[in-house]
Amino acid sequence: MLGDALAAPPRVSPASVGLGGGVVLVGAVTATVERRSAFARLDGTALARSDAVDALVVTLAAGLTYILSVHAGLGPVLASAAVGVAAGLAVPDVDAAAYCGSFVGMASPAVFPSVWPVLVAGAVAGVAFVAATASFVGFGGKLGTLALFGCLTAGLLVGVEYAPAAGMRWHSAVLTVPVAAVAAVATVVVSVRYGRGAVLGSALVGLAAGLAFPVLAPDVGGRLAAVAFCASFVGMSSRERLESDLRVGIAGALCGLVFVVVAPALVGAGGKLGTTAFVSCVALAGVDRLAGRLSLR
């Protein structure tokens, strides 16, 4: 029954369309207000050697994650989480760059049949990573959004076409929302309360979800692991953006809803999960800002 709920063909309702459109609209408005020049680092500020290192790390991590996911058979969630854990423990100075690249490497072989276009996507995402250093600071999902940009750009270069895919029934949110909320808060617990940092906190939650859910719920474990990993990016948000565990949980729950809505879109593109988290975080920030302004009137 649970497998049917998560894997059945999509049933688009006005409510789901309205929710998805509303979230995207609020997110877009907030993004416009929050936006700084994405190319500030490239305009008037000299690029440091560390920027070149970051861009290279993004590229290499993309290729490594793809190899682990496709050729080593780990799958995208475990491969990305493993790279994140390794980077957080071994090279914390570039762990964010490595984690960004790992999201590129989550791309499906149906989208990129070999590692070479993944490396191209990683290079594009690496340039974007450096350029966007000062943009949307503290919003969870930013790294995945940069990864998606790299994948979509590389996809245009190699002629990728994203075919329509089956989605999820709306009542799948009964499962995805609580899983997402818990995963987001768990990431904060690991990263903030235990002092492991955002990358390691998210990666550990993703690793645990990728190992546990397929065993506990074989029919839907892969999907639940994906939504938990997706929501862990919400938990990477800074306290300036999401100031309490409650706000993190709300943003995580929203992420679980958005996950259901966008399921049929850009299937197999790396960075989609991070973008889902980013939209959710930015949308919640937009609601908070709107409510604050209304209360002052």
C-alpha positions in Angstrom: 0.0 0.0 0.0 2.8 2.4 0.9 4.6 1.5 -2.3 1.5 2.3 -4.3 1.1 5.7 -2.5 4.7 6.7 -3.5 5.0 5.2 -6.9 1.6 5.6 -8.5 1.1 7.8 -11.5 0.6 11.5 -10.7 -2.7 12.9 -10.0 -2.4 16.7 -10.3 -5.1 18.6 -8.4 -5.7 22.3 -8.2 -4.5 22.2 -4.6 -1.2 20.7 -5.5 -0.7 23.1 -8.4 -1.7 26.0 -6.2 0.7 25.0 -3.5 3.6 24.4 -5.8 3.0 27.7 -7.7 2.6 29.6 -4.4 5.9 28.2 -3.0 7.8 29.0 -6.2 6.2 32.5 -6.4 7.1 33.4 -2.8 10.6 32.0 -3.3 11.1 34.0 -6.4 10.0 37.2 -4.8 12.2 36.6 -1.8 15.1 35.7 -4.1 14.7 39.0 -5.9 14.7 40.9 -2.6 17.7 38.9 -1.1 19.7 38.9 -4.4 23.2 40.2 -4.6 25.2 40.2 -7.8 26.0 36.6 -8.5 29.1 37.7 -10.2 30.4 40.0 -7.5 33.5 37.9 -7.1 34.2 38.3 -10.8 33.7 42.0 -10.9 36.2 44.2 -9.1 37.5 41.5 -6.7 40.6 39.5 -7.6 40.1 35.8 -7.6 42.3 34.0 -5.0 44.1 30.7 -5.6 41.6 29.2 -3.2 38.9 30.0 -5.6 40.6 27.9 -8.3 41.0 25.1 -5.8 37.3 25.3 -4.9 36.3 25.1 -8.5 38.6 22.1 -9.1 37.3 20.3 -6.0 33.7 20.8 -7.2 34.6 19.2 -10.6 36.5 16.3 -9.1 33.9 15.5 -6.5 31.2 15.4 -9.2 33.1 12.8 -11.2 33.9 10.8 -8.0 30.3 10.8 -6.9 29.1 9.7 -10.3 31.6 6.8 -10.4 30.6 5.7 -6.8 26.9 6.0 -7.7 26.8 4.4 -11.1 29.8 2.2 -11.4 30.3 1.2 -7.8 26.5 0.7 -7.4 26.1 2.8 -4.3 23.3 4.9 -5.8 23.1 8.7 -5.7 22.1 9.3 -2.1 24.8 7.0 -0.6 27.4 8.2 -3.0 26.8 11.8 -2.3 26.6 11.3 1.4 29.8 9.3 1.5 31.7 12.0 -0.4 30.3 14.6 2.0 31.3 12.6 5.1 34.8 12.0 3.7 35.2 15.7 2.8 33.9 16.8 6.2 36.3 14.6 8.0 39.4 14.7 5.8 39.3 18.1 4.1 37.0 20.4 6.0 38.5 23.5 4.4 36.9 22.5 1.0 34.1 20.4 2.3 31.4 22.7 0.9 32.9 22.6 -2.5 33.2 18.9 -2.5 29.6 18.5 -1.3 28.4 20.8 -4.1 30.2 18.7 -6.6 28.7 15.5 -5.1 25.3 16.8 -5.9 26.3 17.2 -9.6 27.5 13.6 -9.5 24.0 12.4 -8.4 22.9 12.7 -12.0 21.4 9.6 -13.5 23.2 7.7 -16.2 20.0 8.1 -18.2 20.8 11.8 -18.3 24.6 11.6 -18.5 25.6 8.2 -19.8 29.3 8.7 -19.0 31.4 10.6 -16.5 32.7 13.2 -19.0 29.5 15.3 -19.2 29.4 15.1 -15.4 32.8 16.6 -15.3 31.7 19.4 -17.6 28.6 20.0 -15.3 31.0 20.0 -12.3 33.2 22.6 -13.9 30.2 24.9 -14.6 29.0 24.4 -11.1 32.5 25.1 -9.8 32.6 28.4 -11.5 29.1 29.2 -10.2 30.2 28.1 -6.7 33.0 30.7 -6.7 30.9 33.4 -8.3 28.0 33.0 -5.9 30.0 32.9 -2.6 28.4 36.1 -1.4 24.9 35.3 -2.6 22.1 33.7 -0.5 24.5 33.1 2.4 23.0 30.8 5.0 20.2 29.4 2.9 20.1 25.6 2.9 20.0 24.0 -0.5 22.2 26.7 -2.2 24.9 24.1 -3.1 22.4 21.9 -4.7 21.0 24.8 -6.7 24.4 25.5 -8.0 24.8 21.8 -8.9 21.5 21.9 -10.8 22.7 24.9 -12.7 25.8 23.0 -13.7 23.8 20.0 -14.8 21.2 21.9 -16.8 24.0 23.9 -18.5 25.9 20.8 -19.4 22.7 19.2 -20.5 22.1 22.0 -23.0 25.6 21.5 -24.4 25.2 17.7 -24.9 21.5 17.9 -26.0 19.9 16.3 -23.0 16.1 16.1 -23.0 14.1 15.5 -19.8 11.2 13.2 -20.6 8.0 13.5 -18.5 8.0 11.0 -15.7 5.5 9.5 -13.4 5.0 11.5 -10.2 3.6 10.8 -6.8 0.1 10.8 -5.4 -0.7 13.8 -3.3 -1.3 11.8 -0.2 2.3 10.6 -0.4 2.9 13.7 1.7 1.6 11.7 4.7 5.0 10.0 4.6 7.3 12.6 3.1 6.4 15.5 5.3 7.2 13.9 8.7 10.4 12.2 7.3 11.5 15.5 5.9 10.8 17.5 9.1 12.7 15.0 11.2 15.6 14.8 8.8 16.0 18.6 8.8 16.0 18.9 12.6 18.3 15.9 12.9 20.8 17.7 10.7 20.8 20.7 13.0 21.3 18.5 16.0 24.4 16.9 14.4 25.8 20.1 12.8 25.1 22.6 15.6 24.5 20.9 18.9 27.3 18.3 18.3 29.5 20.8 16.5 30.1 18.7 13.3 29.3 21.5 10.9 26.7 21.8 8.2 28.3 19.5 5.6 29.1 16.7 7.9 25.7 17.0 9.6 23.8 16.7 6.4 26.0 14.0 5.0 25.6 11.8 8.1 21.9 12.1 8.0 21.9 11.2 4.4 24.1 8.3 5.0 21.9 7.0 7.8 18.8 7.4 5.7 20.4 5.8 2.6 21.4 2.7 4.7 18.3 2.4 6.9 15.2 3.2 4.8 15.8 0.5 2.1 16.1 -2.1 4.9 13.2 -0.8 7.0 10.8 -0.1 4.1 12.0 -2.0 1.0 9.1 -0.9 -1.2 9.6 2.8 -0.6 13.0 3.0 1.1 14.7 4.6 -1.9 12.2 7.4 -2.1 12.2 8.0 1.7 16.0 8.1 1.7 15.9 10.7 -1.1 13.4 13.0 0.8 15.4 12.7 4.0 18.6 13.6 2.2 16.7 16.5 0.5 15.5 17.8 3.8 18.9 17.5 5.4 19.9 20.4 3.2 17.3 22.5 4.9 19.1 21.7 8.1 22.2 23.2 6.7 20.7 26.7 7.0 22.3 29.2 9.3 20.7 30.3 12.5 20.4 33.8 11.0 18.1 32.3 8.3 16.2 29.7 10.4 16.6 30.8 14.0 15.1 27.8 15.8 14.6 24.1 15.6 10.9 24.8 15.1 11.6 26.9 12.0 13.9 24.3 10.7 11.2 21.6 11.2 8.6 23.8 9.4 10.9 24.4 6.5 11.7 20.7 6.4 7.9 19.9 6.3 7.5 22.3 3.5 10.4 20.7 1.7 8.5 17.4 2.0 5.5 18.9 0.3 7.6 20.5 -2.5 9.3 17.1 -3.0 5.9 15.6 -3.9 4.9 18.5 -6.2 8.2 18.5 -8.2 8.6 14.7 -8.5 7.9 14.5 -12.2 10.2 17.4 -13.1 13.9 17.1 -14.3 14.1 13.5 -13.2 17.7 12.4 -13.0 19.3 15.8 -12.9 21.9 16.3 -10.2 21.1 19.1 -7.7 17.3 18.7 -7.9 17.0 17.7 -4.2 19.1 20.7 -3.1 17.1 23.1 -5.3 13.9 21.7 -3.6 15.4 22.5 -0.2 16.5 25.9 -1.3 13.1 26.9 -2.7 11.5 25.8 0.6 13.9 27.8 2.7 13.6 30.9 0.6 9.8 30.6 0.5 9.6 30.4 4.3 11.9 33.4 4.6 9.6 35.2 2.2 6.6 34.4 4.3 8.4 35.6 7.5 9.5 38.8 5.8 6.0 39.5 4.5 4.4 38.8 7.9 7.0 41.1 9.5 6.2 43.9 7.2 2.4 43.5 7.6 2.8 43.6 11.4 4.5 47.0 11.2 1.6 48.5 9.3 
